[in-house]
Amino acid sequence: MRPLLVASVFALGCADPAPAPAPAPDATLDAAPDVADPPDVGAMDATIDLARDAAREVGRDAAPDATPDAAAPEDVVIDPGMCGPLTRMCLCDCGGGAQCQNNCIARNDDCGFCVYTAATRCCPDESRVFDDCVDRNMCADEGCIAARCGAEQRRFEGCFAAAQMSEEVCRREMRGCLGSDYPMIRCVQP
């Protein structure tokens, strides 16, 4: 695996946990004390009962549509991708710190490999030029790469950063690495 400074190309945002759901519209009806029905006035009584029942049914039917999956944030299950839950927690602790994000990914070999593979699939031409430069100069460390292939590396990283923002295929590659909610990783706080 070639070293890739993911920090300058990593498009990551952390989303706050979902807010607590608002009570369903019929919750106040259920909580209110029962009111005596009006005196029996024939057809009028049936109309009042029908209207009250219709209002309750509409409220109950509308609530699930208005708040889908209104589970508490800790009940949300998100596939963490190849990088796994520990790397996701590390990324959440970084906020927007690019160097910190890069370090989180670099700590996990599988994650680093996955992100690098995603980059090569998102930008195959730039990846090939970068790899050729590294091979031609027989670079084995980041210092050599920066000194002899810095321009090629920056083009590769720039392409990868743009592709993550503009190409769904590239975002899908990154979801395999960082989870199904990429690019807005949900940082659920206990």
C-alpha positions in Angstrom: 0.0 0.0 0.0 1.3 3.4 -0.9 1.1 6.0 1.8 -1.7 8.5 1.1 -2.2 11.5 3.2 -5.9 11.1 3.7 -6.1 14.2 5.9 -6.2 16.6 3.1 -8.7 14.6 1.1 -11.0 13.1 3.7 -14.4 14.5 3.4 -16.0 13.8 6.7 -18.7 15.4 8.7 -20.2 14.2 12.0 -23.9 14.4 12.4 -25.4 14.9 15.9 -27.7 12.2 17.1 -31.3 12.5 16.1 -33.4 14.7 18.3 -35.9 13.1 20.6 -39.2 12.6 18.8 -42.1 15.0 19.6 -45.1 13.5 21.2 -47.7 12.2 18.8 -50.6 14.6 18.1 -53.1 12.3 19.9 -51.0 12.1 23.0 -52.8 15.1 24.5 -56.2 13.5 23.7 -55.3 10.3 25.5 -53.9 12.3 28.5 -56.9 14.6 28.8 -59.6 13.6 31.2 -62.7 12.0 29.5 -65.3 14.6 28.8 -68.9 13.5 29.1 -70.7 13.0 25.8 -73.3 15.7 25.0 -76.9 14.8 25.7 -78.4 12.3 23.2 -79.7 14.5 20.4 -80.1 11.7 17.8 -78.1 12.2 14.6 -76.0 15.0 16.1 -74.6 12.6 18.8 -73.5 10.1 16.2 -71.8 12.9 14.2 -69.9 14.2 17.2 -68.7 10.6 18.1 -67.7 10.0 14.5 -65.8 13.3 14.3 -63.9 12.6 17.6 -63.0 9.1 16.5 -61.9 10.3 13.1 -59.6 12.9 14.7 -58.0 10.2 16.9 -57.5 7.8 14.0 -55.9 10.5 11.8 -53.6 11.5 14.6 -52.5 7.9 15.1 -52.0 7.2 11.5 -50.1 10.5 10.9 -47.7 10.1 13.7 -45.6 7.2 12.3 -45.3 9.0 8.9 -44.2 12.2 10.5 -41.5 10.6 12.6 -40.1 7.4 10.9 -37.9 5.2 13.1 -38.3 7.5 16.1 -36.0 5.2 18.2 -33.5 6.7 20.6 -30.1 7.4 19.0 -28.4 4.6 20.8 -30.9 2.1 19.2 -29.7 3.1 15.7 -27.6 0.4 14.2 -25.2 1.5 11.5 -22.8 -0.8 9.6 -19.4 0.6 10.6 -17.7 -0.5 7.4 -14.2 -2.1 7.1 -12.8 0.5 9.5 -15.0 -0.7 12.4 -16.6 1.0 15.4 -13.3 2.0 17.1 -12.1 4.0 14.1 -15.5 5.6 13.8 -15.3 6.7 17.5 -11.8 8.0 16.9 -13.0 10.0 13.9 -15.9 11.4 16.0 -13.5 12.6 18.6 -11.5 14.4 15.9 -14.2 16.8 14.8 -12.9 18.5 11.8 -9.2 17.9 12.5 -7.7 16.6 9.3 -4.5 15.3 10.9 -6.4 13.6 13.7 -8.7 11.9 11.1 -5.6 10.8 9.2 -4.1 9.3 12.4 -7.4 7.4 13.2 -7.4 5.8 9.8 -3.6 5.1 9.8 -3.9 3.3 13.2 -6.1 0.6 11.6 -4.3 -1.2 8.7 -7.5 -2.6 7.3 -9.1 0.8 7.3 -6.0 2.5 5.7 -5.9 -0.1 3.0 -9.7 0.2 2.4 -9.5 4.0 2.1 -6.4 3.8 -0.2 -8.2 1.2 -2.4 -11.3 3.5 -2.6 -9.0 6.4 -3.6 -7.5 4.3 -6.4 -10.9 3.3 -7.6 -12.2 6.8 -7.5 -9.2 8.3 -9.4 -7.6 5.5 -11.4 -5.6 7.7 -13.7 -4.1 9.9 -11.0 -3.4 6.8 -8.9 -1.5 5.2 -11.8 0.6 8.3 -12.3 1.4 8.5 -8.6 2.3 4.8 -8.4 4.5 5.1 -11.4 6.4 8.0 -9.9 6.9 6.1 -6.6 8.1 3.0 -8.4 10.4 5.0 -10.8 12.0 6.8 -7.9 12.1 3.6 -5.7 10.6 5.5 -2.8 10.0 3.5 0.3 9.0 6.3 2.8 6.9 9.4 3.0 10.0 11.7 2.9 11.0 10.3 -0.5 7.5 10.5 -1.8 7.0 14.1 -0.7 10.4 15.1 -2.2 10.2 13.3 -5.5 6.4 12.7 -6.2 4.8 15.5 -4.2 3.0 17.0 -7.3 1.6 13.6 -8.3 0.5 12.9 -4.8 -1.3 16.3 -4.5 -3.1 15.7 -7.9 -4.2 12.2 -6.7 -5.4 13.6 -3.3 -7.1 16.5 -5.0 -9.0 14.2 -7.4 -10.0 12.0 -4.5 -11.3 14.9 -2.4 -13.4 16.2 -5.4 -14.7 12.7 -6.3 -15.9 12.1 -2.7 -18.0 15.3 -3.0 -19.3 14.9 -6.6 -19.4 11.2 -7.5 -21.9 8.7 -5.9 -19.7 5.8 -7.0 -16.8 7.2 -4.9 -19.0 7.8 -1.9 -20.2 4.2 -2.1 -16.6 3.0 -2.1 -16.0 5.1 1.1 -19.2 3.7 2.7 -17.6 0.3 2.5 -14.7 1.7 4.5 -16.3 4.1 7.0 -19.9 2.9 7.3 -23.3 3.2 5.7 -23.9 6.8 6.9 -20.8 8.2 5.2 -20.1 11.1 4.5 -22.1 12.3 7.6 -20.9 9.8 10.2 -23.4 9.7 13.1 -21.5 10.3 16.3 -23.9 8.9 18.9 -23.1 10.1 22.4 -24.2 7.7 25.2 
